[in-house]
Amino acid sequence: MAFQLDSDASLLKPVRIGDVVAPNRIFMAPLTRSRAHADGTPSDLATVYYAQRAAAGLIISEATAVSEAANGAYVNTPGMYIDRHQEQWAEIAGAVHEAGGRMFVQLWHVGRMGHPDISGAETVAPSAIAANMAAHTPSGKSPLPVPRALRTDEIAGIVADFRAAARRAVDAGMDGVEIHSANGYLLHEFLSDVTNRRDDSYGGAPHNRARLTAEVVEAVVDEIGAGRVGLRISPGGSAGDMREVDEVSAYEELLTRIAPLGIAYLHVLIDPTTPTFGALRALWSGPFILNTGRDTETDFCQLESFAEWGAISAATVGRAFLANPDLIDRLLLGAELNTPDVATFYAPGPVGYIDYPTLAELEEPQSA
């Protein structure tokens, strides 16, 4: 039997997230879908895709590059650094708002996860340590290269790129931005005591490893206001061939530094049964959004319990929203969920992107 939420469930109650009042606490997690044009401009299909899912309490977009050099982990991922990008994101924002939704754009720099055959740019990272992974480039699967360690004098430019992209996002009509400091990408690489082996002011001690993410958050808040800024982290996460011997100290330094800013939310990808979750949750008094990395029907019961206890402000789910544009309606009715088609997650075109049926469409009478 499918999972059903009562109409008075905690996950269905409104919540204020910075400058936004979300009508429910089931948010759409950021999901790379590889449907953008080669130059990083979102496609017209993306406008349909996001508008279809406007019933989410908040949509957090797929990861979006802050510069050409910041792209390159996957083919056909979007950017937010030229006018064409901003104009298409404005179309998306308008469609989501017209459908009654709210949306933040997730901003990233892929760091050592980038491949020059995708980005056309040199791969950079905090230190010259390669991820033991391969990228799917236009010419086939290729190992990720050893990145060049960023010079100290280059780091201010990275911060400026995040600031400029955030300004473009808000000017495009988005409700805010989420800074991606998770999943093995550049900002996460600086936080890690394994991938960051620097001996300057951005490496070594936990407060130095936290410095870049903190500076990005501070710059973006200065540019667009704290109520429009979220931050995503994944302490101890293994995505992107990541490792952290100390899963807590750099995050303690980061959260302590940015807490006075009063940002819209902290978005944490973590197993909530771990000691790390408890340690970090105790540090953060603002809105706290949990992503467990799972969103099967049985997980909604756990998320509802966390929301009811006040342990989380909201939860993000990914694949469930990917395959069910009307996820909120289905949870209210206890209806079966569509099964995500893994084969089309990163494939071009509308199939597996904008053609998942809603309950209303399934109930429509067939024409003779």
Residue pairs with C-beta under 8 A, 6 or more apart in sequence:
1 334
2 297
2 330
2 334
2 335
2 336
2 337
3 297
3 298
3 300
3 301
3 331
3 334
4 331
4 332
4 333
4 334
5 11
5 12
5 300
5 304
5 331
5 332
7 332
9 304
9 307
9 308
10 25
10 304
10 307
10 308
11 24
11 25
11 26
11 300
11 303
11 304
11 307
11 314
11 315
12 24
12 25
12 26
12 328
12 332
13 24
13 25
13 307
14 21
14 22
14 23
14 24
15 21
15 22
15 24
15 25
15 57
15 287
15 313
15 314
16 22
16 287
17 58
17 230
17 264
17 265
17 287
17 289
17 313
17 314
18 176
18 226
18 227
18 228
18 229
18 230
18 263
18 264
18 265
18 287
19 175
19 176
19 225
19 227
19 228
19 264
20 58
20 102
20 175
20 176
20 227
20 264
22 57
22 58
22 102
22 314
23 57
24 55
24 56
24 57
24 328
25 57
25 307
25 312
25 313
25 314
25 315
26 56
26 57
26 303
26 314
26 315
26 317
26 327
26 328
26 331
27 56
27 57
27 58
27 59
27 60
27 289
27 314
27 315
27 316
27 317
28 53
28 56
28 58
28 59
28 60
28 316
28 317
28 318
28 321
29 60
29 291
29 295
29 316
29 317
29 318
29 321
30 60
30 61
30 62
30 63
30 106
30 178
30 180
30 232
30 316
30 318
31 62
31 318
31 319
31 321
31 322
32 62
32 63
32 73
32 74
32 77
32 346
33 46
33 49
33 62
33 345
33 346
33 353
34 74
34 75
34 76
34 77
34 346
34 347
34 348
35 42
35 43
35 45
35 46
35 49
35 76
35 348
35 349
35 353
36 42
36 43
36 46
36 76
36 77
36 78
36 79
37 43
37 76
38 76
39 79
39 82
39 84
40 65
40 68
40 71
40 77
40 78
40 79
40 81
40 82
40 85
41 78
41 79
41 84
41 85
41 88
42 78
42 85
42 88
42 89
42 92
43 88
44 91
45 349
45 350
45 353
45 354
46 78
46 88
46 92
47 88
47 91
47 92
47 95
48 95
48 354
49 353
49 354
50 59
50 61
50 92
50 95
50 96
50 101
50 103
51 92
51 95
51 96
51 98
51 99
51 101
52 99
52 325
52 354
53 59
53 101
53 321
53 325
53 327
54 96
54 99
54 100
54 101
55 100
55 101
55 325
55 326
55 327
55 328
55 329
56 101
56 321
56 327
56 328
57 102
57 314
58 102
58 103
58 104
58 175
58 314
59 96
59 101
59 102
59 103
59 104
60 103
60 104
60 105
60 106
60 178
60 230
60 267
60 316
61 78
61 92
61 103
61 104
61 105
61 106
62 77
62 78
62 106
63 77
63 106
63 107
63 108
63 180
63 185
64 77
64 78
64 79
64 80
64 105
64 106
64 107
64 108
64 165
65 71
65 77
65 78
65 79
65 80
65 81
65 107
65 108
65 109
65 110
65 165
66 79
66 80
66 81
66 107
66 108
66 109
66 161
66 162
66 164
66 165
67 79
67 81
67 109
67 161
67 165
68 79
68 81
68 119
68 120
68 121
69 109
69 114
69 119
69 121
69 122
69 124
70 79
70 81
70 108
70 109
70 110
70 114
70 119
70 161
70 186
71 77
71 79
71 110
71 114
71 118
71 119
71 121
72 110
72 113
72 114
72 115
72 116
72 118
72 119
72 120
72 121
72 123
72 135
73 110
73 113
73 114
73 115
73 118
73 135
73 185
74 118
74 135
74 136
74 346
75 118
75 136
75 137
75 138
76 348
78 85
78 89
79 85
80 86
80 89
80 105
80 107
80 165
80 168
80 169
81 161
81 164
81 165
81 168
85 168
86 168
86 169
86 171
86 172
87 172
89 105
89 168
89 169
89 172
89 173
89 174
90 172
90 173
92 103
93 103
93 172
93 173
93 174
93 175
94 173
96 102
96 103
97 103
97 173
102 175
103 174
103 175
104 174
104 175
104 176
104 177
104 178
104 228
104 230
104 264
105 169
105 174
105 176
105 177
105 178
106 177
106 178
106 179
106 180
106 232
107 162
107 165
107 166
107 169
107 177
107 178
107 179
107 180
108 180
108 185
108 186
109 158
109 161
109 162
109 185
109 186
109 187
110 119
110 185
110 186
111 123
111 124
111 125
111 126
111 147
111 184
111 185
111 186
111 187
111 188
111 189
112 123
112 124
112 125
112 129
112 130
112 131
112 144
112 147
112 184
112 186
112 189
112 195
112 240
113 131
113 133
113 135
113 144
113 184
113 185
113 240
114 121
114 123
114 124
114 135
114 144
114 147
115 123
115 135
115 137
115 142
115 144
115 145
116 122
116 123
116 145
117 135
117 137
117 138
117 139
117 142
118 135
118 137
118 138
122 148
123 144
123 145
123 147
123 148
124 147
124 148
124 149
124 150
124 154
124 186
125 147
125 148
125 149
125 150
125 186
125 189
125 195
126 149
126 150
126 186
126 189
126 190
126 195
126 196
126 197
126 198
126 202
126 203
127 147
127 149
127 195
127 196
127 197
127 198
127 203
128 146
128 147
128 148
128 149
129 146
129 147
129 194
129 195
129 197
130 143
130 144
130 145
130 146
130 147
131 144
131 184
131 240
131 241
132 144
132 241
133 143
133 144
133 240
133 241
134 141
134 142
134 143
134 144
135 141
135 142
135 143
135 144
136 346
149 198
150 158
152 200
152 201
152 202
155 202
155 212
155 215
158 186
158 212
158 216
159 212
159 215
159 216
159 219
160 219
162 179
162 216
162 219
162 220
163 216
163 219
163 220
163 222
163 223
165 177
166 177
166 220
166 223
166 224
166 228
166 229
167 223
167 224
169 176
169 177
169 224
170 176
170 177
170 224
170 228
175 228
176 224
176 227
176 228
176 229
176 230
176 264
177 220
177 224
177 228
177 229
177 230
178 229
178 230
178 231
178 232
178 267
179 187
179 213
179 216
179 217
179 220
179 229
179 230
179 231
179 232
180 187
180 232
181 187
181 188
181 191
181 213
181 216
181 231
181 232
181 233
182 188
182 232
182 233
182 234
182 237
182 239
182 269
183 234
183 237
183 239
183 240
183 242
183 269
184 237
184 239
184 240
184 241
184 242
185 240
187 212
187 213
187 216
188 233
188 234
188 237
188 240
188 242
189 195
189 196
189 242
190 196
190 202
190 203
190 209
190 210
190 211
190 212
190 213
191 209
191 210
191 213
191 233
191 244
191 250
191 251
191 254
192 209
192 242
192 243
192 244
192 250
193 206
193 209
193 244
193 245
193 246
193 250
194 242
194 243
194 244
194 245
195 242
195 243
196 202
196 203
196 209
197 203
198 204
198 208
200 208
201 208
201 211
202 208
202 209
202 211
202 212
203 209
206 246
206 249
206 250
206 252
206 253
207 250
207 253
207 257
209 250
209 253
210 250
210 251
210 253
210 254
210 257
213 231
213 233
213 254
214 254
214 257
214 258
217 229
217 231
217 258
217 261
217 263
218 258
218 261
220 229
221 229
221 261
221 263
226 261
226 262
226 263
226 264
227 262
227 263
227 264
228 264
229 261
229 263
229 264
230 263
230 264
230 265
230 266
230 267
230 289
231 258
231 263
231 265
231 266
231 267
232 267
232 268
232 269
233 251
233 254
233 266
233 267
233 268
233 269
234 268
234 269
234 270
235 244
235 247
235 248
235 251
235 268
235 270
235 276
235 280
236 244
236 247
236 270
236 274
236 276
237 269
237 270
244 250
247 276
248 276
248 279
248 280
251 280
251 283
252 279
252 280
252 283
255 266
255 280
255 283
255 284
256 283
259 283
259 284
259 285
259 286
262 286
263 286
264 286
264 287
265 286
265 287
265 288
265 289
265 313
265 314
266 284
266 286
266 287
266 288
266 289
267 289
267 291
267 316
268 277
268 280
268 288
268 289
268 290
268 291
269 291
269 292
269 293
270 276
270 277
270 280
270 290
270 291
270 292
271 277
271 292
271 293
272 290
272 292
272 302
272 306
272 311
281 288
281 311
287 313
287 314
288 311
288 312
288 313
289 312
289 313
289 314
289 315
289 316
290 303
290 306
290 311
290 312
290 314
290 315
290 316
291 315
291 316
291 317
291 318
292 299
292 302
292 303
292 315
295 317
295 318
295 319
295 320
296 320
297 337
299 317
300 331
303 312
303 315
303 317
306 312
306 315
307 313
307 314
307 315
317 327
319 340
320 327
320 337
321 327
322 340
322 345
322 356
323 337
323 338
323 339
323 340
323 341
323 356
324 330
324 337
324 338
324 356
324 358
325 356
325 358
326 358
326 359
326 360
327 337
329 335
329 358
329 359
330 336
330 337
330 359
333 359
335 359
338 356
338 357
341 352
343 352
344 351
344 352
344 353
345 352
